[in-house]
């Protein structure tokens, strides 16, 4: 029968493995988000902060996670079509960005 110390050690190992996996996923998501941010900066053109705000805006209006919006945008570089909800909201967000710049 495992001791209390063994059980605590096992629980800590499981927790650390879970945290490690989550951090790995966060790093992978961050890279895709940064790529999408660069794409928006080239499209708009705008600053990194404005590109971030635009992606967040699209994410919120579409009710799609930011990492999924970013992944869909980056996938267009591999001949994948941007899903219509994201495409429409991105168009609107770019228009709002340009309208704000004209003021």
SVG drawing of the C-alpha trace seen along z (x, -y; Angstrom):
<svg xmlns="http://www.w3.org/2000/svg" viewBox="-20 -63 27 65">
<polyline fill="none" stroke="black" stroke-width="0.4" points="0.0,0.0 1.4,-3.4 2.3,-5.8 0.8,-9.2 4.1,-10.7 4.0,-8.5 0.4,-9.6 1.4,-13.3 4.3,-12.9 2.2,-11.2 -0.4,-14.0 2.3,-16.6 3.7,-14.8 0.3,-14.7 -0.2,-18.4 3.2,-19.3 2.6,-17.3 -0.8,-19.0 0.7,-22.4 3.6,-21.6 1.1,-20.5 -0.9,-23.7 2.2,-25.8 3.2,-24.0 -0.2,-24.6 0.0,-28.3 3.4,-28.7 2.1,-27.1 -1.0,-29.3 1.1,-32.4 3.3,-31.7 0.2,-31.4 -1.3,-34.5 2.0,-36.4 2.0,-35.2 -1.6,-36.4 -0.7,-39.7 2.0,-40.2 -0.4,-39.4 -2.8,-42.0 0.1,-44.5 0.9,-43.9 -2.7,-44.1 -3.8,-47.2 -0.9,-48.5 -0.9,-49.2 1.1,-48.9 1.4,-45.6 -0.9,-46.9 -3.6,-47.8 -3.3,-44.4 -3.7,-42.8 -6.8,-44.9 -8.2,-44.0 -7.8,-40.3 -9.4,-40.5 -12.2,-42.5 -12.8,-39.9 -12.6,-37.1 -15.2,-38.7 -17.6,-39.6 -17.5,-36.1 -17.5,-34.5 -14.5,-32.4 -11.3,-32.0 -8.5,-34.3 -6.2,-31.4 -8.7,-29.9 -9.2,-33.2 -5.4,-33.4 -5.1,-29.8 -7.7,-30.3 -6.0,-33.5 -2.6,-31.8 -4.1,-28.8 -5.0,-31.1 -1.2,-31.1 -1.7,-27.4 -4.6,-27.9 -7.3,-27.4 -10.4,-29.6 -11.0,-31.9 -14.4,-30.9 -17.2,-33.4 -17.9,-34.7 -14.2,-35.5 -13.9,-36.9 -16.9,-39.2 -15.9,-40.4 -12.2,-40.9 -13.5,-43.1 -15.6,-45.2 -12.8,-45.5 -10.4,-46.7 -13.0,-49.3 -13.4,-50.5 -9.6,-50.7 -9.2,-52.7 -12.2,-55.0 -10.5,-55.7 -7.2,-56.5 -9.0,-59.1 -10.3,-61.0"/>
</svg>
